[in-house]
Amino acid sequence: MRGTRVGRKATGLIGIAAAAALALSACAGGGSTPPTAELSEDPVTLRFTWWGNDVRTAATEDVIAAFEAEYPNITIQPQFTDFGGYWDKLATETAANDSPDIIQMDEKYISTYGGRGALLALNELGDAIDLSEFPDSAISTGTMDGALYGIPVGLTSYSMMANPVLLAAAGVAMPDDESWTWDDLSEAGAAVSASGGGNVFGVQSWGFSDGDLKNFARQHGEDLYNDEGEVSVSVETLTEWWTYLKGMTTSGVTPPPSSTVEKQNAGLAESFTATNTAAFGPWWNSQLTALTDASGTPMELLRIPTTADAEEGSAYYKPSMYWSVSSRTEYPAEAALFLDYMLNTEEAADLLGTDRGVSANEKIRAYIEPNLSETDKAVVAFLDDLADVVGDAPALTPPGGSAVDSLLKQYTEQVLFGQATPAQAAEGFIKDLSASIAAA
């Protein structure tokens, strides 16, 4: 019997290196018209690739087994690796016209693969995948030039993690995150650092993720990229952003640069937030459970501070990742059937849990919520609370834009160590990111 569906409404479906990018551009000749999406009665094998840890792999293999039991003529061949090696392997396979049928995709790469014809436009498959329970704001994040290249698996939004234990020890009240500003963050952070004796700091440094920058730029009525795929954030806004960070570092609100870089390179579990040595830290809200578990402290999610005259809609939903299908698949109907199973059935929801983020499918999210941990419930509540204030999704990262985080790290470190002024870093960052996009 087909897996139980939640709220089905039969509606229509609505850093790659430069060499790898060039190979990608030559791979598929601009994409091909997909074969007729009809299920086959003959044996079918689909290759399915994803990145992730052992927990994710075990859950995904359980879903594969459940799907194969229901559709015995379809075999799902798993292929998984770590995040870093994943993109090199996928670029090589795609350049050789040998990409897997089903692909776990990231926002920083979806326009690269979709724009070069390597991904199937899923809206060409009619109602083979039910998206009726996905908000338009989520679907738009995987759409480029009217083509749906990726269905968001889960949603997340940028947030400020707050450590109530450290705040209480410093005599600092939990901020009102519906009204607080960057100045309020500075004041609260300074009070924590003052009482921390050099061992506890007010705020964990930022500047290493485009999530940091996008929120700040949107508060200034700008965005990192425009709809034409050009870098559109201004030198003035970037300068203000790095000037604020530099001031927080100089005054001791954030940790010393050497400690910041050391912790940044060590990963989540060794971060100032996870080691209870910073009262505030910018993270994606979906990381609440991991940070709570690592720290042993009941962290609280706060909205990102804003400028006093911030533009409305600066917050936004970001897909944790996408499901995509290769434009070269011989079996689009079977690939769509498997995606539909993962996205819309209670069986898959029970097996997958929230490892890939809180489901973007609103009915599935409501189904799993009663069984979530307290921290995962808080993650869902945070997203729901933002529903009335989030703005439109940012423009997709253009081809070549996957270099953004490495460039941010480079220039943030230069600012922190005094090797470049905020204005010099702003100009250099825009120049280098624009060059990476132009070369892609």
HELIX and SHEET records of a PDB file:
HELIX    1   1 ALA A   18  SER A   25  1                                   8    
HELIX    2   2 ASP A   54  GLU A   70  1                                  17    
HELIX    3   3 PHE A   83  ALA A   95  1                                  13    
HELIX    4   4 GLU A  107  GLY A  115  1                                   9    
HELIX    5   5 LEU A  122  LEU A  125  5                                   4    
HELIX    6   6 ASP A  136  ILE A  139  1                                   4    
HELIX    7   7 SER A  140  GLY A  142  5                                   3    
HELIX    8   8 PRO A  164  ALA A  169  1                                   6    
HELIX    9   9 TRP A  182  GLY A  196  1                                  15    
HELIX   10  10 ASP A  210  GLN A  219  1                                  10    
HELIX   11  11 VAL A  235  THR A  250  1                                  16    
HELIX   12  12 PRO A  257  ALA A  266  1                                  10    
HELIX   13  13 LEU A  268  GLU A  270  5                                   3    
HELIX   14  14 ASN A  285  GLN A  287  5                                   3    
HELIX   15  15 LEU A  288  SER A  295  1                                   8    
HELIX   16  16 PRO A  332  ASN A  344  1                                  13    
HELIX   17  17 GLU A  346  LEU A  352  1                                   7    
HELIX   18  18 GLU A  362  ILE A  368  1                                   7    
HELIX   19  19 GLU A  369  ASN A  371  5                                   3    
HELIX   20  20 GLU A  374  LEU A  386  1                                  13    
HELIX   21  21 GLY A  401  ALA A  403  5                                   3    
HELIX   22  22 VAL A  404  LEU A  416  1                                  13    
HELIX   23  23 PRO A  422  ALA A  439  1                                  18    
SHEET    1   A 6 ILE A  74  THR A  81  0                                        
SHEET    2   A 6 VAL A  44  TRP A  51  1                                        
SHEET    3   A 6 ILE A 102  MET A 105  1                                        
SHEET    4   A 6 LYS A 318  VAL A 325 -1                                        
SHEET    5   A 6 ILE A 151  THR A 156 -1                                        
SHEET    6   A 6 VAL A 358  SER A 359 -1                                        
SHEET    1   B 2 THR A 143  MET A 144  0                                        
SHEET    2   B 2 ALA A 147  LEU A 148 -1                                        
SHEET    1   C 4 PHE A 201  VAL A 203  0                                        
SHEET    2   C 4 ALA A 278  TRP A 284  1                                        
SHEET    3   C 4 TYR A 158  ALA A 162 -1                                        
SHEET    4   C 4 GLU A 300  LEU A 302 -1                                        
END                                                                             
